[in-house]
Amino acid sequence: MKEILLYTTSGCHLCEEAARIANYLLHQDMMLNSTYKLKLVEIANDDIFLEKYGLRIPVLSVESDELGWPFDIESLESWLKSNMSV
């Protein structure tokens, strides 16, 4: 199973929206659900993540591929399906 990392921080309403979209999609699509699990990564606790993602969050990452905000369900679904075989 692959991890979808969601780089986030507390109080970020866009991050909450990104998590909501990702969780909804994973629960609605059995193929994606059996391939991925979502993991939240708090950037405030890591200087490297804070420097890299501080102005860009929310950012989703699967292996080395990243999807930055803004995205919707359709673009997230397409991005995840393109990463299934990688």
FIVEX-865120 format. One line per 8 residues: number of its first residue (from 1); for each residue x, y, z of N, C-alpha, C, O, CB. Coordinates in pm, whole numbers, plus 50000, padded with zeros to 5 digits. Atoms other than C-alpha are relative to their C-alpha. Glycine has a CB too. Example, Ala and Ser with C-alpha at 12.3 -4.5 7.8 and 13.67 -1.06 7.14 Angstrom:
# residues 2
1 = 50089/49881/50000/51230/49550/50780/50090/50120/50000/50194/50118/50066/49901/50003/50125; 49918/49881/49994/51367/49894/50714/49923/50109/50073/49974/50220/50090/50041/50046/49858 .
END
This chain:
# residues 86
1 = 50084/49882/50000/50000/50000/50000/50089/50125/50000/50189/50132/50072/49904/49999/50122; 49924/49876/50010/50127/50346/49909/49943/50104/50096/49822/50107/50122/49998/50054/49855; 50045/49890/49916/50113/50644/50141/49984/50128/49919/50068/50162/49836/50098/50023/50115; 50018/49864/50048/49970/50976/50037/50035/50088/50119/49964/50087/50220/49852/50028/49945; 49962/49910/49893/50149/51230/50252/49931/50134/49976/49939/50190/49866/50155/50017/50009; 50062/49868/50006/49951/51547/50323/50078/50090/50094/50067/50078/50216/49848/49996/50036; 49924/49905/49920/50184/51821/50438/49904/50109/50046/49837/50173/49964/50120/50061/49919; 50104/49918/49940/49978/52032/50675/50053/50067/50127/50165/50041/50170/49876/49917/50031 .
9 = 49973/49946/49867/49975/52238/50994/49866/50032/50065/49766/50050/49996/50091/50127/49993; 50126/49977/49929/49715/52299/51260/49946/50139/49968/50021/50235/49953/50020/49984/50152; 50066/49874/50029/49464/52571/51189/49996/50040/49854/49948/50148/49821/50065/50106/50076; 50000/49971/50144/49509/52554/50811/49869/49950/49939/49851/49830/49921/50124/49934/49929; 50130/50042/50053/49157/52556/50666/50012/49937/49861/49931/49850/49826/49905/50119/49994; 49980/50064/50131/49287/52471/50316/50049/49857/50017/50013/49768/49939/50100/50081/49914; 49952/50136/49972/49467/52169/50462/49885/49910/50044/49878/49794/50005/50109/50004/50109; 50118/50076/49958/49144/52058/50629/49914/49964/49879/49862/49852/49871/49917/50079/50102 .
17 = 50077/50026/50122/48966/52089/50294/50069/49893/49914/50003/49805/49860/49982/50131/49919; 49925/50100/50077/49242/51891/50118/49985/49861/50061/49967/49763/49989/50150/50038/49992; 50018/50129/49932/49216/51614/50379/49859/49947/49980/49840/49827/49959/50030/50014/50151; 50139/50041/50021/48838/51609/50344/49981/49943/49859/49917/49839/49842/49905/50118/50023; 50012/50046/50138/48862/51575/49965/50069/49865/49982/50012/49774/49922/50060/50104/49903; 49924/50125/50014/49128/51302/49985/49929/49884/50070/49916/49776/50012/50142/50017/50057; 50070/50107/49927/48940/51101/50250/49871/49962/49930/49839/49843/49921/49970/50044/50143; 50123/50029/50072/48613/51130/50059/50029/49913/49878/49963/49812/49855/49930/50130/49957 .
25 = 49966/50074/50121/48776/51009/49739/50045/49858/50032/50005/49764/49964/50109/50074/49923; 49953/50133/49963/48951/50718/49910/49886/49911/50048/49890/49790/50027/50105/50010/50108; 50114/50080/49953/48623/50607/50068/49901/49970/49889/49824/49874/49899/49930/50072/50112; 50094/50020/50110/48429/50636/49741/50052/49908/49890/49974/49847/49818/49965/50133/49940; 49940/50076/50109/48672/50458/49509/50076/49880/50059/50182/49897/50119/50096/50090/49914; 49941/50119/49940/48754/50100/49610/50141/49971/49947/50227/49923/50022/49911/49880/49973; 49868/50023/50057/49051/50078/49373/50103/50091/50068/50211/50045/50105/49999/50025/49847; 49910/49908/49930/49210/50388/49528/50014/49962/50146/50123/49969/50203/49950/50144/49987 .
33 = 49999/50038/49859/49115/50271/49877/50091/49881/50027/50155/49874/50132/49860/49968/50046; 49914/50118/49980/49298/49942/49829/50145/50028/49962/50232/49943/49985/49947/49883/49918; 49864/49965/50042/49607/50120/49691/50067/50099/50093/50188/50093/50114/49997/50056/49860; 49944/49888/49926/49652/50423/49915/49947/50010/50142/49836/49965/50173/49972/50128/49928; 50046/49954/49870/49635/50539/50273/50054/50140/50021/50166/50171/49980/50045/49903/50116; 49965/49860/49978/49645/50903/50379/50071/50016/50133/50028/49961/50234/49875/50090/49995; 49924/49971/49879/49902/51021/50632/50024/50150/50006/50078/50209/49912/50135/49920/50004; 49977/49857/49980/49910/51376/50769/50140/50022/50055/50184/49952/50146/49894/50060/50095 .
41 = 49865/49967/49957/50255/51529/50811/50000/50145/50048/49980/50237/49969/50105/49979/49885; 49998/49867/49939/50278/51826/51049/50134/50066/49969/50239/50018/50012/49976/49991/50155; 49875/49935/50043/50532/52066/50901/50061/50088/50109/50182/50114/50105/49975/50084/49877; 49950/49908/49897/50563/52290/51210/50106/49936/50088/50184/50007/50153/49886/50049/50086; 49906/50071/49914/50768/52022/51388/50131/49965/49932/50217/49900/49991/49937/49874/50051; 49882/50037/50077/51035/51993/51119/50047/50121/49918/49974/50168/49831/49971/49878/49908; 49951/49880/50068/51251/52283/50998/50011/49982/49849/49985/50076/49773/50135/50039/50056; 49987/50025/50144/51312/52120/50659/49863/50006/49933/49848/50070/49829/50068/49863/49974 .
49 = 50136/49996/50056/50940/52063/50594/49943/50140/50007/49875/50184/49914/49908/49902/50076; 50052/49864/49985/50858/52410/50724/50056/50091/49891/49983/50172/49834/50034/50055/50138; 49939/49919/50105/51104/52569/50482/49947/49963/49862/49920/50050/49779/50152/49985/50004; 50042/50047/50132/50995/52354/50188/49853/50023/49972/49815/50058/49860/50031/49853/49985; 50144/49998/50023/50618/52361/50239/49926/50114/50069/49806/50131/50049/49942/49871/50045; 50065/49898/49918/50548/52656/50470/49909/50094/49923/49803/50131/49974/50102/50079/50069; 50082/49908/50079/50413/52882/50195/49915/49928/49896/49839/49992/49824/50089/50100/49931; 50067/50075/50107/50273/52602/49976/49889/49909/50049/49813/49859/49966/50101/49919/49926 .
57 = 50097/50097/49952/50053/52389/50202/49858/50041/49965/49827/50160/49960/50014/49981/50150; 49979/50143/49992/49848/52190/50153/50067/49943/49874/50041/49988/49763/49868/49930/50024; 49932/50071/50109/50067/51964/49940/49984/49851/50026/50007/49803/50137/50152/50040/49989; 50007/50146/49994/50003/51596/49869/50123/49944/49930/50171/50001/49831/49869/49947/49935; 49884/50063/50060/50292/51365/49790/49983/49848/50000/49944/49788/50100/50129/50040/50075; 49993/50146/50013/50311/51008/49663/50138/49972/49943/50170/50008/49830/49885/49940/49907; 49860/50022/50034/50670/50891/49656/50063/50134/49967/50066/50219/50057/50013/49899/49881; 49936/49871/50026/50847/51181/49481/49912/50096/49921/49955/50207/49887/50130/49978/49924 .
65 = 50091/49915/50077/50545/51322/49294/49912/50081/50095/49858/50026/50191/49913/49915/49904; 50078/49913/49914/50365/51619/49448/49886/50066/49924/49895/50095/49805/50090/50106/50062; 50115/49927/50050/50028/51781/49396/49971/50112/50098/49937/50087/50214/49875/49907/49981; 50023/49885/49913/49991/52132/49534/49860/50056/49984/49793/50035/49883/50101/50107/49972; 50129/49933/50001/49681/52326/49618/50003/50113/49899/50107/50178/49888/49964/50053/50140; 50135/50053/49987/49446/52413/49457/49979/49875/49914/50036/49862/49806/49898/50105/49962; 50045/50115/50077/49298/52083/49345/49858/49965/50042/49814/50001/50151/50095/49878/50019; 50135/50044/49970/48951/51934/49329/49997/49847/49994/50100/49784/49971/49896/50062/49901 .
73 = 50011/50146/49998/48820/51578/49345/50046/49939/49868/50116/49839/49867/49855/49958/50029; 49966/50055/50130/48860/51523/48971/50151/50002/49974/50208/49903/49928/49928/50078/49890; 49856/49993/50024/49220/51644/48952/50076/49910/50097/50178/49852/50060/50050/50145/50013; 49936/50090/49905/49312/51452/49268/49986/49855/49956/50081/49778/49962/49941/50018/50140; 50023/50137/50047/49157/51133/49132/50092/49968/49882/50153/49862/49878/49852/49982/49959; 49913/50019/50116/49344/51171/48804/50146/49986/50042/50218/49898/49993/49985/50117/49901; 49862/50003/49951/49673/51239/48985/50029/49868/50072/50133/49806/50049/50026/50119/50095; 49979/50126/49928/49631/50937/49215/50004/49881/49905/50088/49793/49919/49891/49980/50105 .
81 = 50002/50112/50095/49543/50704/48929/50127/49999/49915/50175/49892/49878/49876/50008/49909; 49875/49996/50077/49849/50823/48735/50119/49952/50083/50221/49911/50027/50027/50142/49949; 49892/50045/49912/50065/50733/49037/49984/49854/50043/50072/49801/50112/50006/50088/50123; 50023/50138/49956/49919/50385/49086/50105/49903/49943/50147/49810/50011/49860/49954/49958; 49908/50094/50063/50158/50215/48844/50145/50042/50012/50235/49972/49966/49964/49985/49855; 49861/49949/49989/50465/50422/48928/50070/49933/50114/50187/49962/50139/50003/50152/50018 .
END
